[in-house]
Amino acid sequence: MSARFNMATVHSAAYKAGIGMEAALQNSFLNPIQKELIKIRASQINSCAFCLDMHTKDALKYGETPQRIFLLNAWREAAELFSDEEQIILAMAEEITLISHKGLTEETYQKAKTVFNESQIADIIMAAVSINMWNRIAISTHLPVAK
């Protein structure tokens, strides 16, 4: 599959706005591994090879374990490997990514409220929104996986 075009060049204003969203998330409460878990899980759901390649490598650089990355797709069955906070973050990332199913359910939102404040919940939502945007750009433009 060959790349179609470079979104950063063809629609630079919109692409820069996406970069701006990422910059805003640099100041979120999420630590680097939590951010990468959101990015990897959403990219698994969306089947975005480019983002999976990038974010699994980034997660390893931040100290994430290969075992947790390998089992991320089955985090509910491997719940003992993920903290309560990470499980809520992952549930939110999945529900936001699969927005057409039920969206962010009331059950998950209420669980999030027991652990996170509104600002932190907003950070999680925006992190999920951001990676879903990048997944859609990478998939739509056939962004190639680095060799």
NORBELRA-V155106 format. One record per residue. N is the residue number from 1. RES is the residue in one small letter. SS is DSSP state (a for helix, b for strand, c for the rest). PHI is phi in degrees with one decimal (none if undefined). BURIAL is + if it has 9 or more other C-alpha atoms within 8 Angstrom, else -. Layout:
N_RES_SS_PHI_BURIAL + N_RES_SS_PHI_BURIAL
//
This chain:
1_m_c_none_- + 2_s_c_-99.2_- + 3_a_c_-61.0_+ + 4_r_c_-88.8_- + 5_f_c_-165.6_- + 6_n_c_-97.8_- + 7_m_a_-60.4_+ + 8_a_a_-61.7_- + 9_t_a_-87.7_- + 10_v_a_-72.5_- + 11_h_c_-132.0_- + 12_s_a_-62.9_+ + 13_a_a_-63.9_- + 14_a_a_-67.2_- + 15_y_a_-62.6_+ + 16_k_a_-64.2_+ + 17_a_a_-63.9_- + 18_g_a_-62.9_+ + 19_i_a_-62.7_- + 20_g_a_-62.6_- + 21_m_a_-62.9_+ + 22_e_a_-60.6_+ + 23_a_a_-62.8_- + 24_a_a_-62.5_- + 25_l_a_-75.4_+ + 26_q_c_-63.2_- + 27_n_c_-97.5_- + 28_s_c_-76.1_+ + 29_f_c_-73.9_- + 30_l_c_-64.1_+ + 31_n_c_-81.7_- + 32_p_a_-55.4_- + 33_i_a_-69.5_+ + 34_q_a_-59.9_+ + 35_k_a_-61.4_+ + 36_e_a_-68.2_+ + 37_l_a_-61.2_+ + 38_i_a_-61.7_+ + 39_k_a_-64.6_+ + 40_i_a_-68.0_+ + 41_r_a_-63.8_+ + 42_a_a_-63.3_+ + 43_s_a_-67.6_+ + 44_q_a_-64.1_+ + 45_i_a_-60.1_- + 46_n_a_-83.7_+ + 47_s_c_56.5_- + 48_c_c_-97.8_+ + 49_a_a_-61.8_- + 50_f_a_-59.0_+ + 51_c_a_-71.2_+ + 52_l_a_-60.9_+ + 53_d_a_-61.0_+ + 54_m_a_-62.9_- + 55_h_a_-81.0_+ + 56_t_a_-69.2_+ + 57_k_a_-63.9_- + 58_d_a_-62.5_+ + 59_a_a_-59.4_+ + 60_l_a_-61.5_+ + 61_k_a_-62.2_- + 62_y_c_-82.1_- + 63_g_c_103.1_- + 64_e_c_-65.8_+ + 65_t_c_-88.2_- + 66_p_a_-56.4_- + 67_q_a_-58.6_- + 68_r_a_-67.1_+ + 69_i_a_-65.3_+ + 70_f_a_-61.5_- + 71_l_a_-98.6_+ + 72_l_a_-59.4_+ + 73_n_a_-64.4_- + 74_a_a_-122.1_- + 75_w_c_-60.6_+ + 76_r_c_-66.4_- + 77_e_c_-78.0_- + 78_a_c_-113.7_+ + 79_a_a_-56.9_+ + 80_e_a_-64.3_- + 81_l_a_-87.6_- + 82_f_c_-122.8_+ + 83_s_c_-65.4_- + 84_d_a_-58.1_- + 85_e_a_-62.9_- + 86_e_a_-63.7_+ + 87_q_a_-64.5_+ + 88_i_a_-67.2_+ + 89_i_a_-59.7_+ + 90_l_a_-66.6_+ + 91_a_a_-61.8_+ + 92_m_a_-63.3_+ + 93_a_a_-58.8_+ + 94_e_a_-64.4_+ + 95_e_a_-66.9_+ + 96_i_a_-71.8_+ + 97_t_a_-65.0_+ + 98_l_c_-96.2_+ + 99_i_c_-54.9_+ + 100_s_c_-75.4_- + 101_h_c_-75.9_- + 102_k_c_-142.0_- + 103_g_c_72.7_+ + 104_l_c_-72.7_+ + 105_t_c_-69.7_- + 106_e_a_-62.1_- + 107_e_a_-60.4_- + 108_t_a_-67.6_+ + 109_y_a_-61.0_+ + 110_q_a_-64.6_- + 111_k_a_-62.2_+ + 112_a_a_-60.7_+ + 113_k_a_-65.0_+ + 114_t_a_-76.7_- + 115_v_a_-116.7_- + 116_f_c_-119.0_+ + 117_n_c_-86.1_- + 118_e_a_-60.6_- + 119_s_a_-63.0_- + 120_q_a_-68.5_+ + 121_i_a_-61.7_+ + 122_a_a_-61.3_- + 123_d_a_-59.9_+ + 124_i_a_-63.9_+ + 125_i_a_-59.8_+ + 126_m_a_-66.7_+ + 127_a_a_-63.6_+ + 128_a_a_-67.7_+ + 129_v_a_-60.3_+ + 130_s_a_-61.3_+ + 131_i_a_-67.9_+ + 132_n_a_-64.5_+ + 133_m_a_-61.7_+ + 134_w_a_-63.5_+ + 135_n_a_-59.5_+ + 136_r_a_-67.4_- + 137_i_a_-67.0_+ + 138_a_a_-61.9_+ + 139_i_a_-69.8_+ + 140_s_a_-67.0_- + 141_t_c_-99.6_+ + 142_h_c_58.1_+ + 143_l_c_-60.8_+ + 144_p_c_-77.1_- + 145_v_c_-72.0_- + 146_a_c_-64.7_- + 147_k_c_-95.0_-
//
